[in-house]
């Protein structure tokens, strides 16, 4: 189970001194030294980007051909100090991604090695700024979205699960997790049976789907409303991206403390793990490739939605 790993990550990062080095030390305690940390300075401070790959039995890192799953923990920051003291709700995405990585590392040591590689990325910032957003305030970030995507969405990822706290909305009134439709090269595609079946197995109830709009899959900074950053990785890759949203019944600001539910984060971790197991074996489809090619043939490319907006006056 994954709750233990969630708790370990929370203990490590719920601190004003949390950093990439904090994460690296925790993984070292689990016998894993291959954690990349890179500090990036932005206009509003700095953050530590963290990346690690847990190799699969026939993964590309070992010369194999099994597909690589990317897991992105998306957030503005783990904390909003000094304005707020403690772990903020917005940090759940990073906690979930790192807990999934820690669980995979322990599995690897025990001999439960997946077929394909899993690459996990996120960033660690205990003192990120906040920013206005309707209906509740967002967490900001020391670095812009283009930098986040450049650091967190990597070429080896053949498919991406983007985990993000998604509590500040009126779209999903459910405590637990919700998933989005897959997004590929500007197309919002239908949910595959594999995505839905895995959700039902992990959660034990009918799937909850976070509705997304065209605005949500366009790059930040274009002046239109986004539900949050959950699908921003989709603007930086040709791979299919599915959002794994950690949700609540009521609206909760991303900068709120005392609002992280450890069991819900663990639910997101278990969903990621089950997808990773099947995806590496080639038994999991994020989308229907033939249908995608048919859409492109009929209506053309939608990659324009992945690009920066044109300058429009007025």
C-alpha positions in Angstrom: 0.0 0.0 0.0 1.1 3.6 -0.5 -0.1 5.5 2.6 3.2 4.9 4.4 5.1 6.5 1.5 2.8 9.5 1.4 3.4 10.1 5.1 7.2 9.8 4.7 7.2 12.4 2.0 4.9 14.8 4.0 7.2 14.6 7.0 10.2 15.4 4.7 8.7 18.4 2.9 6.4 20.0 5.5 9.2 22.3 6.6 10.5 25.8 5.8 13.8 24.1 5.1 12.4 21.6 2.6 14.5 21.4 -0.6 15.6 19.0 -3.3 18.4 17.9 -1.0 15.8 17.0 1.6 14.1 14.7 -1.0 17.4 13.3 -2.1 18.3 12.4 1.5 15.0 10.6 2.0 15.5 8.5 -1.1 19.1 7.7 0.0 17.6 6.3 3.2 15.7 3.9 1.0 18.8 2.9 -0.8 18.3 5.1 -3.9 21.0 7.6 -4.8 19.9 8.4 -8.4 17.9 11.6 -7.7 18.6 14.6 -9.9 18.2 18.0 -8.3 18.5 21.3 -10.1 17.9 24.7 -8.5 16.4 27.3 -10.8 16.1 31.0 -10.0 13.0 32.8 -11.1 11.6 36.4 -10.8 9.9 35.5 -7.5 12.5 33.3 -5.9 13.9 29.9 -6.5 12.8 26.3 -6.5 14.5 22.9 -6.7 13.4 20.6 -9.6 13.6 16.9 -8.8 13.8 14.1 -11.3 14.3 10.4 -11.0 13.8 7.4 -13.2 12.9 3.9 -11.8 14.2 1.6 -14.5 12.0 -1.2 -15.8 13.0 -4.7 -16.7 12.8 -4.0 -20.4 12.8 -0.2 -20.1 14.6 2.2 -22.5 17.1 3.1 -19.9 18.3 -0.5 -20.1 18.3 -0.7 -23.8 14.8 -2.2 -24.0 11.7 -1.1 -25.9 9.0 -1.0 -23.2 7.3 2.4 -23.1 8.2 5.0 -20.5 5.5 6.5 -18.3 6.0 10.1 -17.1 4.6 11.2 -13.8 4.6 14.9 -13.2 3.7 16.4 -9.8 2.3 19.7 -10.8 2.1 22.7 -8.3 3.1 26.2 -7.6 4.7 25.4 -4.3 4.6 23.2 -1.2 4.3 26.2 1.1 3.4 29.9 1.0 5.7 31.1 3.7 5.8 33.6 5.4 2.1 34.3 4.5 1.0 30.8 5.5 2.7 28.4 7.9 2.8 24.7 6.9 2.1 22.5 3.9 -0.4 24.0 1.5 -3.1 22.2 -0.4 -1.4 23.0 -3.6 1.5 20.7 -2.6 -0.5 17.5 -2.9 0.6 17.0 -6.5 4.3 17.0 -5.6 3.7 14.8 -2.5 1.8 12.3 -4.7 4.4 12.1 -7.4 7.3 11.7 -4.9 5.3 9.1 -2.9 4.8 7.2 -6.1 8.5 7.3 -6.8 9.3 6.2 -3.2 6.9 3.3 -3.5 8.4 2.2 -6.9 11.9 2.4 -5.4 10.9 0.1 -2.6 9.1 -2.3 -5.0 12.3 -2.3 -7.2 14.4 -3.3 -4.2 12.0 -6.1 -3.3 12.1 -7.5 -6.8 8.8 -6.2 -8.1 10.3 -4.5 -11.1 8.0 -3.0 -13.7 8.5 -3.8 -17.4 8.9 -0.1 -18.5 10.7 2.8 -17.0 8.8 5.4 -14.9 10.2 8.9 -14.9 9.0 11.2 -12.1 9.4 14.9 -12.0 8.3 17.8 -9.7 9.7 20.7 -7.8 10.2 21.6 -4.2 9.6 25.2 -3.0 8.5 25.9 0.7 7.9 29.6 0.1 6.1 30.2 -3.1 4.0 33.3 -3.7 0.2 33.4 -4.1 -1.8 35.0 -6.9 -5.5 36.0 -7.4 -7.8 33.6 -9.2 -11.5 33.0 -9.4 -13.2 31.4 -7.5 -10.4 31.0 -4.9 -6.7 32.2 -4.9 -4.1 30.2 -6.7 -0.6 29.4 -5.5 2.0 31.2 -7.7 5.4 29.9 -8.4 9.0 31.3 -8.4 9.4 30.3 -12.0 7.1 30.6 -15.0 5.2 27.7 -16.7 7.5 27.5 -19.6 10.4 26.7 -17.3 8.3 24.2 -15.4 7.4 22.4 -18.6 11.0 22.5 -19.8 12.2 20.9 -16.5 9.4 18.5 -15.8 8.2 17.2 -19.3 11.1 15.1 -20.7 11.5 13.6 -24.2 11.6 10.0 -22.9 8.0 10.2 -21.6 5.7 8.2 -24.0 2.7 9.1 -21.9 2.2 11.4 -19.0 0.1 11.4 -15.8 0.0 15.0 -14.4 -1.1 15.0 -10.8 -2.4 18.3 -9.5 -4.5 19.5 -6.6 -7.8 20.6 -8.2 -10.0 21.8 -5.3 -10.7 25.4 -6.2 -13.5 24.8 -8.7 -17.2 24.3 -9.0 -16.8 21.5 -11.6 -16.2 18.4 -9.4 -17.8 18.1 -6.0 -16.2 14.9 -4.9 -13.5 14.1 -2.4 -10.9 11.8 -3.7 -9.5 11.9 -7.2 -10.8 12.6 -10.7 -9.2 12.1 -14.1 -9.3 14.1 -17.2 -9.7 13.1 -20.8 -6.4 12.4 -22.6 -5.0 15.4 -24.4 -2.6 14.9 -27.4 -1.2 17.6 -29.6 -4.1 19.9 -29.1 -6.8 17.3 -29.3 -9.0 16.5 -26.3 -9.7 12.8 -26.9 -12.3 10.4 -25.4 -11.4 8.5 -22.3 -10.1 5.0 -23.0 -11.6 1.9 -21.3 -8.2 1.3 -19.6 -8.2 4.7 -17.9 -11.8 4.2 -16.7 -11.4 0.5 -15.7 -8.2 1.3 -13.6 -10.0 4.1 -11.9 -12.9 1.9 -10.9 -10.6 -0.8 -9.6 -8.5 1.5 -7.5 -11.3 3.7 -6.2 -14.0 1.2 -5.8 -16.7 3.4 -7.4 -17.8 4.8 -10.7 -15.3 7.1 -12.4 -15.3 10.8 -11.6 -14.1 12.9 -14.6 -12.9 16.4 -14.4 -14.4 18.3 -17.3 -11.9 20.3 -19.3 -12.2 23.1 -21.9 -10.2 24.2 -24.8 -8.8 27.0 -22.7 -7.4 24.5 -20.2 -5.1 22.9 -22.8 -3.6 26.2 -24.1 -0.4 27.7 -22.6 -0.5 29.9 -19.6 -0.1 33.6 -20.1 -2.7 34.0 -22.9 -5.3 35.9 -20.8 -7.9 33.1 -20.8 -9.2 31.2 -17.8 -7.6 27.8 -16.9 -9.1 25.4 -14.4 -5.5 25.1 -13.1 -2.1 23.9 -14.4 -3.0 20.2 -14.5 -2.8 20.0 -18.3 0.0 22.4 -18.9 2.4 19.5 -19.6 0.3 18.8 -22.7 1.6 22.0 -24.4 5.1 20.7 -24.2 4.9 17.2 -25.6 3.5 15.1 -28.4 2.7 12.3 -25.9 -0.8 11.9 -24.5 -1.3 13.6 -21.1 -4.0 12.7 -18.6 -4.7 14.8 -15.5 -5.0 13.1 -12.1 -6.8 15.6 -10.0 -7.0 15.5 -6.2 -10.4 16.9 -5.5 -12.8 17.9 -2.6 -16.5 18.4 -2.2 -16.1 22.1 -1.4 -13.9 24.7 -2.8 -10.5 24.9 -1.1 -7.8 27.5 -1.9 -4.5 26.2 -3.1 -2.8 28.3 -0.5 -4.8 26.8 2.4 -3.0 24.8 5.1 -4.4 21.9 7.0 -6.3 20.9 3.8 -4.3 17.9 2.6 -5.9 14.5 3.0 -3.3 11.9 3.2 -5.6 9.1 2.1 -6.7 11.0 -1.0 -3.1 11.6 -2.0 -2.5 7.8 -1.5 -5.4 7.2 -3.8 -3.7 9.2 -6.5 -0.5 7.3 -5.9 -2.3 3.9 -6.3 -3.9 5.0 -9.5 -0.5 6.0 -10.9 1.1 2.8 -9.8 -1.6 0.6 -11.4 -1.4 2.5 -14.7 2.4 2.2 -14.6 2.3 -1.6 -14.2 0.0 -2.2 -17.2 1.5 0.6 -19.4 5.0 -0.8 -19.3 3.6 -4.2 -20.3 2.0 -2.7 -23.4 -1.4 -3.6 -22.0 -2.7 -0.1 -21.4 -3.9 2.4 -23.9 -4.2 6.1 -23.1 -6.1 6.7 -26.4 -7.1 5.1 -29.7 -4.2 5.8 -32.1 -6.3 5.0 -35.2 -9.1 7.3 -34.2 -6.5 10.1 -33.4 -5.0 9.7 -36.9 -8.5 9.7 -38.4 -9.3 13.0 -36.6 -6.1 14.6 -37.9 -6.8 13.4 -41.4 -10.3 14.8 -41.4 -9.7 18.1 -39.6 -6.0 18.8 -39.6 -3.5 19.4 -36.8 -4.5 21.1 -33.6 -0.9 21.7 -32.5 -1.5 25.5 -32.8 -3.1 25.1 -29.3 0.3 24.1 -27.9 2.0 27.2 -29.1 2.2 30.7 -27.5 -0.7 32.9 -28.4 -0.5 35.4 -31.2 -0.4 39.1 -30.2 -4.0 40.4 -30.6 -4.8 44.0 -29.8 -7.9 44.9 -27.8 
